[in-house]
Amino acid sequence: MASKLRTPICDLLGIDVPIMQAGMGNVAYGRIAAAVSNAGGLGSIGGIDITLQEVEAEIKLFRELSDRPLCVDLGFPANAPQGLSDVEVPELPGPLRQLKAELDEHGVEVVPTTDQAISVADNKRKLEIALDHGVEVIACALGTPAWVVEACHAKGAKVMSIVGQARHARSAIRNGTDVVIVQGTEGGGHTGDVGLITLLAEVLEFSTVPVVAAGGLVKGAQIAACLTMGAQGAWVGTRFLASQESGSEDVFKEAVVEAEYDSTLRSLLFDGLHVRMLRNRFTEVWEGHDDQLSPYPVQRVLTMPFKYAAMRANLRSHMSLPSGAGAGMINDLPGAAEILRRLTEETVEALRAAPKAVEAD
């Protein structure tokens, strides 16, 4: 018999298991979201990095594959440009000139991309598309403006706010969010500098809404620990990246499986915002050149053509590989439903074992 794992957030979001697949950019599309939702969790589509047309297409694909709740992950940085045309782009800094020379040697052409630098106009339109298609949950990364919450609630959608600092959680709660996802510095992609256990404890002291844990979670025992602290669920990224349905390139998945415990770093090199990623040539060219980094959004506009050029060529050594610190504990590529089943069973097993291991009165 399948293990049962429920918290109050399951009723709030209409899911069976309080485990949610993170909306990772260029990874989380309709196929993996449907696999997770069909298995009882909450599947997500990463909307930040794809076009308006792709957001709509992936939502439609999800609806063809599942009738369960869907989350779409969008970005609302406080310092986001209104549009891409507002970003003045300087000449390429030395590290990117070096990267271009190396890509040229591999016969890889660097060309302009469709990336919109997480602009306000782009994400506002994506939000409208998601809500028009009846998406049940919107995850807000990098900020939760009150107007986003109001728009979601007007359409009956729930809002989850991904935060890396306690003050950001307070702001999201003031603006009316339904759920706070506290992501520790262990998390892959955009992430803060506070460890998950510390950040979770801090936010739980004042939060008036359900709190979900995130950051380096790849095992059920970790999720169980967060639940015993008071979290109502887990937001899991890198473990689902390394799955059959994930939209990431096979060489990216292989890099995660082969990662060691010290294979990641947290840096501003990706887009001027702190991102945790796997070390490779894409990160090495910046070593010792922090003085040539530009702030967001300029850094993002500069690096995106290189990111996508390496992706198209499947050139793992030069790809951007956002990944959580838990990658060193991942050693296989199962299906997303199997990952959800494993995490659920491991969590239940750890919760059941806790009273046997600890005597408390």
C-alpha positions as YAML, in Angstrom:
chain: A
units: angstrom
residues:
- id: 1
  name: MET
  ca: [0.00, 0.00, 0.00]
- id: 2
  name: ALA
  ca: [1.27, 3.45, -0.92]
- id: 3
  name: SER
  ca: [2.50, 5.62, 1.94]
- id: 4
  name: LYS
  ca: [0.20, 8.44, 3.03]
- id: 5
  name: LEU
  ca: [1.68, 11.88, 3.62]
- id: 6
  name: ARG
  ca: [-0.59, 14.90, 4.04]
- id: 7
  name: THR
  ca: [-0.44, 18.33, 5.61]
- id: 8
  name: PRO
  ca: [-3.01, 21.17, 5.56]
- id: 9
  name: ILE
  ca: [-1.38, 22.64, 2.44]
- id: 10
  name: CYS
  ca: [-2.64, 19.64, 0.46]
- id: 11
  name: ASP
  ca: [-6.21, 20.87, 0.94]
- id: 12
  name: LEU
  ca: [-5.23, 24.45, 0.13]
- id: 13
  name: LEU
  ca: [-3.63, 23.50, -3.20]
- id: 14
  name: GLY
  ca: [-5.79, 20.48, -4.08]
- id: 15
  name: ILE
  ca: [-2.94, 17.96, -4.05]
- id: 16
  name: ASP
  ca: [-2.44, 14.57, -2.41]
- id: 17
  name: VAL
  ca: [1.16, 14.86, -1.26]
- id: 18
  name: PRO
  ca: [2.89, 18.04, 0.02]
- id: 19
  name: ILE
  ca: [5.80, 17.74, -2.39]
- id: 20
  name: MET
  ca: [6.07, 20.27, -5.20]
- id: 21
  name: GLN
  ca: [8.30, 20.22, -8.27]
- id: 22
  name: ALA
  ca: [10.06, 23.54, -8.69]
- id: 23
  name: GLY
  ca: [9.48, 25.63, -11.82]
- id: 24
  name: MET
  ca: [13.06, 25.51, -13.07]
- id: 25
  name: GLY
  ca: [13.90, 27.52, -16.19]
- id: 26
  name: ASN
  ca: [14.54, 25.48, -19.35]
- id: 27
  name: VAL
  ca: [13.82, 22.35, -17.30]
- id: 28
  name: ALA
  ca: [10.22, 22.41, -16.06]
- id: 29
  name: TYR
  ca: [7.82, 22.12, -18.97]
- id: 30
  name: GLY
  ca: [4.32, 20.67, -19.34]
- id: 31
  name: ARG
  ca: [5.44, 17.05, -19.54]
- id: 32
  name: ILE
  ca: [7.23, 16.84, -16.20]
- id: 33
  name: ALA
  ca: [4.63, 19.04, -14.51]
- id: 34
  name: ALA
  ca: [1.88, 16.65, -15.61]
- id: 35
  name: ALA
  ca: [3.84, 13.61, -14.43]
- id: 36
  name: VAL
  ca: [4.26, 15.11, -10.95]
- id: 37
  name: SER
  ca: [0.68, 16.36, -10.66]
- id: 38
  name: ASN
  ca: [-0.74, 13.05, -11.88]
- id: 39
  name: ALA
  ca: [1.29, 11.30, -9.18]
- id: 40
  name: GLY
  ca: [-0.29, 13.49, -6.49]
- id: 41
  name: GLY
  ca: [2.22, 16.31, -6.08]
- id: 42
  name: LEU
  ca: [2.19, 19.80, -7.55]
- id: 43
  name: GLY
  ca: [3.81, 20.08, -10.96]
- id: 44
  name: SER
  ca: [5.20, 23.40, -12.17]
- id: 45
  name: ILE
  ca: [6.11, 25.04, -15.46]
- id: 46
  name: GLY
  ca: [9.07, 27.42, -15.41]
- id: 47
  name: GLY
  ca: [7.82, 30.49, -17.24]
- id: 48
  name: ILE
  ca: [10.67, 32.96, -16.80]
- id: 49
  name: ASP
  ca: [13.03, 31.75, -19.50]
- id: 50
  name: ILE
  ca: [10.61, 30.86, -22.30]
- id: 51
  name: THR
  ca: [8.56, 32.95, -24.72]
- id: 52
  name: LEU
  ca: [4.92, 33.95, -24.35]
- id: 53
  name: GLN
  ca: [3.99, 31.43, -27.02]
- id: 54
  name: GLU
  ca: [5.90, 28.66, -25.26]
- id: 55
  name: VAL
  ca: [4.23, 29.42, -21.92]
- id: 56
  name: GLU
  ca: [0.81, 29.01, -23.52]
- id: 57
  name: ALA
  ca: [1.83, 25.89, -25.42]
- id: 58
  name: GLU
  ca: [3.22, 24.21, -22.30]
- id: 59
  name: ILE
  ca: [0.08, 24.99, -20.30]
- id: 60
  name: LYS
  ca: [-2.03, 23.48, -23.09]
- id: 61
  name: LEU
  ca: [0.23, 20.40, -23.14]
- id: 62
  name: PHE
  ca: [-0.20, 20.02, -19.39]
- id: 63
  name: ARG
  ca: [-4.00, 20.20, -19.74]
- id: 64
  name: GLU
  ca: [-3.89, 17.46, -22.38]
- id: 65
  name: LEU
  ca: [-1.92, 15.22, -20.03]
- id: 66
  name: SER
  ca: [-3.48, 16.05, -16.65]
- id: 67
  name: ASP
  ca: [-6.61, 17.38, -14.99]
- id: 68
  name: ARG
  ca: [-4.78, 18.06, -11.72]
- id: 69
  name: PRO
  ca: [-3.62, 21.46, -10.35]
- id: 70
  name: LEU
  ca: [-0.79, 23.26, -12.14]
- id: 71
  name: CYS
  ca: [1.70, 25.87, -10.96]
- id: 72
  name: VAL
  ca: [3.44, 28.37, -13.24]
- id: 73
  name: ASP
  ca: [6.64, 29.97, -11.94]
- id: 74
  name: LEU
  ca: [7.26, 33.61, -12.92]
- id: 75
  name: GLY
  ca: [9.75, 36.28, -11.85]
- id: 76
  name: PHE
  ca: [9.14, 39.76, -10.46]
- id: 77
  name: PRO
  ca: [12.45, 41.31, -9.33]
- id: 78
  name: ALA
  ca: [12.07, 44.74, -7.75]
- id: 79
  name: ASN
  ca: [14.73, 46.14, -10.09]
- id: 80
  name: ALA
  ca: [13.45, 44.45, -13.25]
- id: 81
  name: PRO
  ca: [13.40, 46.58, -16.40]
- id: 82
  name: GLN
  ca: [10.02, 47.44, -17.91]
- id: 83
  name: GLY
  ca: [11.20, 45.92, -21.18]
- id: 84
  name: LEU
  ca: [14.35, 44.59, -22.79]
- id: 85
  name: SER
  ca: [14.81, 47.84, -24.71]
- id: 86
  name: ASP
  ca: [15.43, 49.62, -21.40]
- id: 87
  name: VAL
  ca: [18.69, 47.73, -20.85]
- id: 88
  name: GLU
  ca: [21.85, 49.42, -22.13]
- id: 89
  name: VAL
  ca: [24.37, 46.75, -23.01]
- id: 90
  name: PRO
  ca: [28.12, 47.50, -22.85]
- id: 91
  name: GLU
  ca: [30.89, 45.79, -24.77]
- id: 92
  name: LEU
  ca: [31.66, 42.19, -23.87]
- id: 93
  name: PRO
  ca: [33.84, 41.88, -20.77]
- id: 94
  name: GLY
  ca: [37.03, 39.84, -20.90]
- id: 95
  name: PRO
  ca: [35.59, 36.56, -19.54]
- id: 96
  name: LEU
  ca: [32.84, 36.50, -22.17]
- id: 97
  name: ARG
  ca: [35.32, 37.34, -24.95]
- id: 98
  name: GLN
  ca: [37.32, 34.32, -23.79]
- id: 99
  name: LEU
  ca: [34.18, 32.19, -23.73]
- id: 100
  name: LYS
  ca: [33.28, 33.32, -27.25]
- id: 101
  name: ALA
  ca: [36.75, 32.42, -28.53]
- id: 102
  name: GLU
  ca: [36.41, 28.94, -27.06]
- id: 103
  name: LEU
  ca: [32.92, 28.46, -28.51]
- id: 104
  name: ASP
  ca: [34.26, 29.59, -31.89]
- id: 105
  name: GLU
  ca: [36.90, 26.86, -31.64]
- id: 106
  name: HIS
  ca: [34.10, 24.34, -31.15]
- id: 107
  name: GLY
  ca: [32.22, 25.72, -34.14]
- id: 108
  name: VAL
  ca: [29.43, 27.08, -31.94]
- id: 109
  name: GLU
  ca: [27.87, 30.35, -33.08]
- id: 110
  name: VAL
  ca: [26.73, 32.89, -30.47]
- id: 111
  name: VAL
  ca: [23.58, 34.67, -31.63]
- id: 112
  name: PRO
  ca: [20.93, 36.92, -30.03]
- id: 113
  name: THR
  ca: [18.25, 35.20, -27.93]
- id: 114
  name: THR
  ca: [14.58, 35.69, -27.10]
- id: 115
  name: ASP
  ca: [15.33, 36.10, -23.38]
- id: 116
  name: GLN
  ca: [13.58, 39.17, -21.97]
- id: 117
  name: ALA
  ca: [15.76, 39.70, -18.87]
- id: 118
  name: ILE
  ca: [12.84, 38.92, -16.50]
- id: 119
  name: SER
  ca: [11.24, 42.19, -17.58]
- id: 120
  name: VAL
  ca: [8.01, 43.45, -16.03]
- id: 121
  name: ALA
  ca: [6.13, 43.57, -19.33]
- id: 122
  name: ASP
  ca: [7.10, 40.01, -20.27]
- id: 123
  name: ASN
  ca: [6.17, 38.43, -16.95]
- id: 124
  name: LYS
  ca: [2.97, 40.45, -16.66]
- id: 125
  name: ARG
  ca: [1.82, 39.09, -20.01]
- id: 126
  name: LYS
  ca: [2.82, 35.55, -19.02]
- id: 127
  name: LEU
  ca: [0.80, 35.95, -15.83]
- id: 128
  name: GLU
  ca: [-2.23, 37.00, -17.87]
- id: 129
  name: ILE
  ca: [-1.83, 33.96, -20.13]
- id: 130
  name: ALA
  ca: [-1.56, 31.60, -17.16]
- id: 131
  name: LEU
  ca: [-4.61, 33.05, -15.42]
- id: 132
  name: ASP
  ca: [-6.64, 33.07, -18.66]
- id: 133
  name: HIS
  ca: [-5.94, 29.32, -18.90]
- id: 134
  name: GLY
  ca: [-7.14, 28.74, -15.35]
- id: 135
  name: VAL
  ca: [-3.75, 27.93, -13.82]
- id: 136
  name: GLU
  ca: [-4.42, 27.15, -10.17]
- id: 137
  name: VAL
  ca: [-1.14, 28.31, -8.60]
- id: 138
  name: ILE
  ca: [1.35, 31.04, -9.45]
- id: 139
  name: ALA
  ca: [4.82, 30.90, -7.91]
- id: 140
  name: CYS
  ca: [6.51, 34.28, -7.61]
- id: 141
  name: ALA
  ca: [10.30, 34.24, -7.71]
- id: 142
  name: LEU
  ca: [12.47, 37.22, -6.77]
- id: 143
  name: GLY
  ca: [9.56, 39.26, -5.44]
- id: 144
  name: THR
  ca: [5.79, 39.25, -4.90]
- id: 145
  name: PRO
  ca: [4.19, 42.58, -5.88]
- id: 146
  name: ALA
  ca: [0.73, 43.25, -4.44]
- id: 147
  name: TRP
  ca: [-0.70, 43.69, -7.95]
- id: 148
  name: VAL
  ca: [0.31, 40.13, -8.81]
- id: 149
  name: VAL
  ca: [-1.47, 38.75, -5.74]
- id: 150
  name: GLU
  ca: [-4.58, 40.80, -6.52]
- id: 151
  name: ALA
  ca: [-4.64, 39.59, -10.14]
- id: 152
  name: CYS
  ca: [-4.28, 35.96, -9.06]
- id: 153
  name: HIS
  ca: [-6.91, 36.11, -6.36]
- id: 154
  name: ALA
  ca: [-9.33, 37.80, -8.75]
- id: 155
  name: LYS
  ca: [-9.08, 34.68, -10.94]
- id: 156
  name: GLY
  ca: [-9.19, 32.24, -8.02]
- id: 157
  name: ALA
  ca: [-5.50, 31.31, -8.22]
- id: 158
  name: LYS
  ca: [-3.28, 30.80, -5.18]
- id: 159
  name: VAL
  ca: [0.07, 32.58, -4.84]
- id: 160
  name: MET
  ca: [3.29, 31.07, -3.53]
- id: 161
  name: SER
  ca: [6.26, 33.34, -2.83]
- id: 162
  name: ILE
  ca: [9.81, 32.00, -3.08]
- id: 163
  name: VAL
  ca: [12.07, 33.88, -0.65]
- id: 164
  name: GLY
  ca: [15.69, 33.72, 0.44]
- id: 165
  name: GLN
  ca: [15.53, 36.08, 3.40]
- id: 166
  name: ALA
  ca: [13.09, 36.54, 6.27]
- id: 167
  name: ARG
  ca: [12.43, 40.16, 5.32]
- id: 168
  name: HIS
  ca: [11.30, 39.03, 1.90]
- id: 169
  name: ALA
  ca: [8.87, 36.62, 3.56]
- id: 170
  name: ARG
  ca: [7.45, 39.44, 5.65]
- id: 171
  name: SER
  ca: [6.96, 41.55, 2.53]
- id: 172
  name: ALA
  ca: [5.22, 38.74, 0.64]
- id: 173
  name: ILE
  ca: [2.89, 38.07, 3.58]
- id: 174
  name: ARG
  ca: [2.02, 41.78, 3.79]
- id: 175
  name: ASN
  ca: [1.21, 41.72, 0.08]
- id: 176
  name: GLY
  ca: [-1.25, 38.84, 0.56]
- id: 177
  name: THR
  ca: [0.61, 35.72, -0.56]
- id: 178
  name: ASP
  ca: [-1.03, 32.38, 0.28]
- id: 179
  name: VAL
  ca: [2.16, 30.38, 0.82]
- id: 180
  name: VAL
  ca: [5.79, 31.25, 1.56]
- id: 181
  name: ILE
  ca: [8.49, 28.99, 0.10]
- id: 182
  name: VAL
  ca: [11.69, 29.54, 2.06]
- id: 183
  name: GLN
  ca: [14.66, 28.58, -0.07]
- id: 184
  name: GLY
  ca: [17.95, 28.07, 1.70]
- id: 185
  name: THR
  ca: [21.26, 28.90, 0.10]
- id: 186
  name: GLU
  ca: [21.64, 25.19, -0.76]
- id: 187
  name: GLY
  ca: [19.07, 25.61, -3.53]
- id: 188
  name: GLY
  ca: [19.95, 25.66, -7.21]
- id: 189
  name: GLY
  ca: [19.31, 28.62, -9.48]
- id: 190
  name: HIS
  ca: [18.49, 31.99, -7.91]
- id: 191
  name: THR
  ca: [19.10, 31.62, -4.20]
- id: 192
  name: GLY
  ca: [20.00, 33.61, -1.08]
- id: 193
  name: ASP
  ca: [22.83, 33.28, 1.42]
- id: 194
  name: VAL
  ca: [21.02, 31.88, 4.48]
- id: 195
  name: GLY
  ca: [20.95, 28.13, 5.15]
- id: 196
  name: LEU
  ca: [17.58, 26.38, 4.96]
- id: 197
  name: ILE
  ca: [17.37, 25.24, 8.60]
- id: 198
  name: THR
  ca: [18.11, 28.75, 9.88]
- id: 199
  name: LEU
  ca: [15.82, 30.50, 7.40]
- id: 200
  name: LEU
  ca: [12.96, 28.06, 7.97]
- id: 201
  name: ALA
  ca: [13.13, 28.47, 11.75]
- id: 202
  name: GLU
  ca: [13.22, 32.24, 11.44]
- id: 203
  name: VAL
  ca: [10.22, 32.50, 9.10]
- id: 204
  name: LEU
  ca: [8.15, 29.97, 11.04]
- id: 205
  name: GLU
  ca: [8.33, 32.26, 14.08]
- id: 206
  name: PHE
  ca: [6.22, 34.95, 12.42]
- id: 207
  name: SER
  ca: [4.51, 33.52, 9.34]
- id: 208
  name: THR
  ca: [0.72, 33.67, 9.27]
- id: 209
  name: VAL
  ca: [0.54, 31.54, 6.11]
- id: 210
  name: PRO
  ca: [1.76, 28.00, 5.36]
- id: 211
  name: VAL
  ca: [5.51, 27.69, 4.92]
- id: 212
  name: VAL
  ca: [7.17, 25.32, 2.44]
- id: 213
  name: ALA
  ca: [10.85, 24.34, 2.62]
- id: 214
  name: ALA
  ca: [13.26, 24.43, -0.32]
- id: 215
  name: GLY
  ca: [16.97, 24.28, -0.99]
- id: 216
  name: GLY
  ca: [19.06, 21.14, -1.54]
- id: 217
  name: LEU
  ca: [16.22, 18.73, -0.76]
- id: 218
  name: VAL
  ca: [16.80, 15.45, -2.58]
- id: 219
  name: LYS
  ca: [16.01, 12.88, 0.13]
- id: 220
  name: GLY
  ca: [12.90, 12.17, 2.15]
- id: 221
  name: ALA
  ca: [14.81, 12.38, 5.42]
- id: 222
  name: GLN
  ca: [15.53, 16.03, 4.67]
- id: 223
  name: ILE
  ca: [11.86, 16.68, 3.97]
- id: 224
  name: ALA
  ca: [10.89, 14.91, 7.20]
- id: 225
  name: ALA
  ca: [13.24, 17.15, 9.16]
- id: 226
  name: CYS
  ca: [11.62, 20.25, 7.66]
- id: 227
  name: LEU
  ca: [8.12, 18.93, 8.39]
- id: 228
  name: THR
  ca: [9.01, 18.31, 12.03]
- id: 229
  name: MET
  ca: [10.18, 21.93, 12.24]
- id: 230
  name: GLY
  ca: [6.78, 23.11, 11.07]
- id: 231
  name: ALA
  ca: [7.01, 23.32, 7.30]
- id: 232
  name: GLN
  ca: [3.90, 22.09, 5.49]
- id: 233
  name: GLY
  ca: [5.63, 20.89, 2.35]
- id: 234
  name: ALA
  ca: [8.74, 20.75, 0.18]
- id: 235
  name: TRP
  ca: [9.65, 22.54, -3.06]
- id: 236
  name: VAL
  ca: [12.08, 20.26, -4.89]
- id: 237
  name: GLY
  ca: [14.14, 21.25, -7.91]
- id: 238
  name: THR
  ca: [17.40, 19.47, -8.76]
- id: 239
  name: ARG
  ca: [16.10, 15.99, -7.87]
- id: 240
  name: PHE
  ca: [13.36, 16.46, -10.51]
- id: 241
  name: LEU
  ca: [15.84, 17.98, -12.97]
- id: 242
  name: ALA
  ca: [17.51, 14.56, -13.01]
- id: 243
  name: SER
  ca: [14.42, 12.76, -14.28]
- id: 244
  name: GLN
  ca: [13.23, 11.21, -17.52]
- id: 245
  name: GLU
  ca: [10.60, 13.91, -18.16]
- id: 246
  name: SER
  ca: [12.79, 16.89, -17.35]
- id: 247
  name: GLY
  ca: [13.31, 19.27, -20.27]
- id: 248
  name: SER
  ca: [16.99, 19.75, -19.58]
- id: 249
  name: GLU
  ca: [19.59, 18.38, -21.97]
- id: 250
  name: ASP
  ca: [20.83, 14.83, -21.39]
- id: 251
  name: VAL
  ca: [24.35, 16.15, -20.80]
- id: 252
  name: PHE
  ca: [22.97, 18.45, -18.09]
- id: 253
  name: LYS
  ca: [21.26, 15.52, -16.38]
- id: 254
  name: GLU
  ca: [24.48, 13.52, -16.61]
- id: 255
  name: ALA
  ca: [26.39, 16.39, -15.01]
- id: 256
  name: VAL
  ca: [24.01, 16.36, -12.04]
- id: 257
  name: VAL
  ca: [24.32, 12.59, -11.61]
- id: 258
  name: GLU
  ca: [28.10, 12.83, -11.75]
- id: 259
  name: ALA
  ca: [28.30, 15.83, -9.38]
- id: 260
  name: GLU
  ca: [30.21, 15.62, -6.11]
- id: 261
  name: TYR
  ca: [29.31, 17.26, -2.82]
- id: 262
  name: ASP
  ca: [31.45, 20.30, -3.62]
- id: 263
  name: SER
  ca: [30.60, 20.67, -7.30]
- id: 264
  name: THR
  ca: [28.44, 23.80, -7.00]
- id: 265
  name: LEU
  ca: [29.17, 27.45, -6.43]
- id: 266
  name: ARG
  ca: [27.00, 30.52, -5.82]
- id: 267
  name: SER
  ca: [27.85, 33.52, -7.96]
- id: 268
  name: LEU
  ca: [26.58, 36.65, -9.69]
- id: 269
  name: LEU
  ca: [28.09, 35.60, -13.02]
- id: 270
  name: PHE
  ca: [24.88, 34.13, -14.48]
- id: 271
  name: ASP
  ca: [22.72, 37.26, -14.54]
- id: 272
  name: GLY
  ca: [23.84, 39.64, -11.82]
- id: 273
  name: LEU
  ca: [21.63, 37.90, -9.23]
- id: 274
  name: HIS
  ca: [23.04, 35.14, -7.01]
- id: 275
  name: VAL
  ca: [22.67, 31.74, -8.68]
- id: 276
  name: ARG
  ca: [23.94, 28.33, -7.53]
- id: 277
  name: MET
  ca: [25.29, 26.22, -10.37]
- id: 278
  name: LEU
  ca: [27.71, 23.44, -11.21]
- id: 279
  name: ARG
  ca: [31.33, 24.44, -11.78]
- id: 280
  name: ASN
  ca: [32.56, 24.16, -15.37]
- id: 281
  name: ARG
  ca: [34.23, 26.30, -18.01]
- id: 282
  name: PHE
  ca: [31.22, 28.67, -18.02]
- id: 283
  name: THR
  ca: [32.08, 29.55, -14.40]
- id: 284
  name: GLU
  ca: [35.87, 29.18, -14.61]
- id: 285
  name: VAL
  ca: [36.36, 32.04, -17.09]
- id: 286
  name: TRP
  ca: [35.05, 34.45, -14.42]
- id: 287
  name: GLU
  ca: [37.49, 33.38, -11.71]
- id: 288
  name: GLY
  ca: [39.49, 36.40, -10.60]
- id: 289
  name: HIS
  ca: [37.37, 38.74, -12.72]
- id: 290
  name: ASP
  ca: [34.57, 39.75, -10.38]
- id: 291
  name: ASP
  ca: [35.42, 43.38, -11.15]
- id: 292
  name: GLN
  ca: [34.12, 42.81, -14.69]
- id: 293
  name: LEU
  ca: [30.69, 41.61, -13.59]
- id: 294
  name: SER
  ca: [27.74, 43.87, -14.40]
- id: 295
  name: PRO
  ca: [24.63, 44.23, -12.22]
- id: 296
  name: TYR
  ca: [21.29, 42.66, -13.12]
- id: 297
  name: PRO
  ca: [19.77, 42.99, -15.72]
- id: 298
  name: VAL
  ca: [22.86, 43.92, -17.78]
- id: 299
  name: GLN
  ca: [24.78, 40.77, -16.80]
- id: 300
  name: ARG
  ca: [21.84, 38.62, -17.88]
- id: 301
  name: VAL
  ca: [21.59, 40.26, -21.29]
- id: 302
  name: LEU
  ca: [25.33, 39.77, -21.78]
- id: 303
  name: THR
  ca: [25.44, 36.07, -20.81]
- id: 304
  name: MET
  ca: [22.21, 34.66, -22.25]
- id: 305
  name: PRO
  ca: [23.50, 34.30, -25.83]
- id: 306
  name: PHE
  ca: [26.39, 32.20, -24.49]
- id: 307
  name: LYS
  ca: [24.10, 30.08, -22.34]
- id: 308
  name: TYR
  ca: [21.80, 29.22, -25.22]
- id: 309
  name: ALA
  ca: [24.61, 28.72, -27.74]
- id: 310
  name: ALA
  ca: [26.19, 26.05, -25.53]
- id: 311
  name: MET
  ca: [22.76, 24.50, -24.86]
- id: 312
  name: ARG
  ca: [22.01, 24.17, -28.59]
- id: 313
  name: ALA
  ca: [25.38, 22.52, -29.14]
- id: 314
  name: ASN
  ca: [25.05, 20.23, -26.08]
- id: 315
  name: LEU
  ca: [28.47, 21.51, -25.05]
- id: 316
  name: ARG
  ca: [28.38, 20.58, -21.39]
- id: 317
  name: SER
  ca: [31.72, 22.17, -20.54]
- id: 318
  name: HIS
  ca: [30.43, 25.62, -21.50]
- id: 319
  name: MET
  ca: [26.76, 25.35, -20.51]
- id: 320
  name: SER
  ca: [25.14, 27.16, -17.60]
- id: 321
  name: LEU
  ca: [24.15, 24.37, -15.19]
- id: 322
  name: PRO
  ca: [22.03, 25.69, -12.29]
- id: 323
  name: SER
  ca: [21.93, 23.03, -9.61]
- id: 324
  name: GLY
  ca: [21.37, 22.65, -5.88]
- id: 325
  name: ALA
  ca: [24.01, 21.57, -3.38]
- id: 326
  name: GLY
  ca: [22.22, 18.23, -2.98]
- id: 327
  name: ALA
  ca: [23.29, 17.11, -6.46]
- id: 328
  name: GLY
  ca: [26.05, 15.01, -4.93]
- id: 329
  name: MET
  ca: [23.38, 12.67, -3.51]
- id: 330
  name: ILE
  ca: [21.68, 12.08, -6.88]
- id: 331
  name: ASN
  ca: [22.88, 9.03, -8.79]
- id: 332
  name: ASP
  ca: [20.11, 8.03, -11.19]
- id: 333
  name: LEU
  ca: [17.53, 9.30, -13.71]
- id: 334
  name: PRO
  ca: [14.14, 7.78, -12.85]
- id: 335
  name: GLY
  ca: [10.74, 9.04, -13.94]
- id: 336
  name: ALA
  ca: [9.22, 12.01, -12.11]
- id: 337
  name: ALA
  ca: [6.41, 9.92, -10.63]
- id: 338
  name: GLU
  ca: [8.96, 7.45, -9.26]
- id: 339
  name: ILE
  ca: [10.90, 10.33, -7.69]
- id: 340
  name: LEU
  ca: [7.72, 11.57, -6.01]
- id: 341
  name: ARG
  ca: [6.93, 8.05, -4.77]
- id: 342
  name: ARG
  ca: [10.44, 7.61, -3.36]
- id: 343
  name: LEU
  ca: [10.46, 10.99, -1.64]
- id: 344
  name: THR
  ca: [7.07, 10.28, -0.11]
- id: 345
  name: GLU
  ca: [8.06, 6.85, 1.17]
- id: 346
  name: GLU
  ca: [11.42, 8.07, 2.48]
- id: 347
  name: THR
  ca: [9.72, 10.96, 4.28]
- id: 348
  name: VAL
  ca: [7.14, 8.69, 5.90]
- id: 349
  name: GLU
  ca: [9.84, 6.20, 6.89]
- id: 350
  name: ALA
  ca: [11.94, 8.94, 8.50]
- id: 351
  name: LEU
  ca: [8.94, 10.33, 10.38]
- id: 352
  name: ARG
  ca: [8.04, 6.88, 11.66]
- id: 353
  name: ALA
  ca: [11.61, 6.18, 12.74]
- id: 354
  name: ALA
  ca: [12.11, 9.44, 14.62]
- id: 355
  name: PRO
  ca: [10.29, 8.41, 17.85]
- id: 356
  name: LYS
  ca: [12.36, 5.22, 17.98]
- id: 357
  name: ALA
  ca: [15.64, 7.12, 17.68]
- id: 358
  name: VAL
  ca: [14.89, 9.99, 20.05]
- id: 359
  name: GLU
  ca: [13.46, 9.72, 23.55]
- id: 360
  name: ALA
  ca: [11.54, 12.81, 24.60]
- id: 361
  name: ASP
  ca: [9.18, 13.42, 27.50]
...
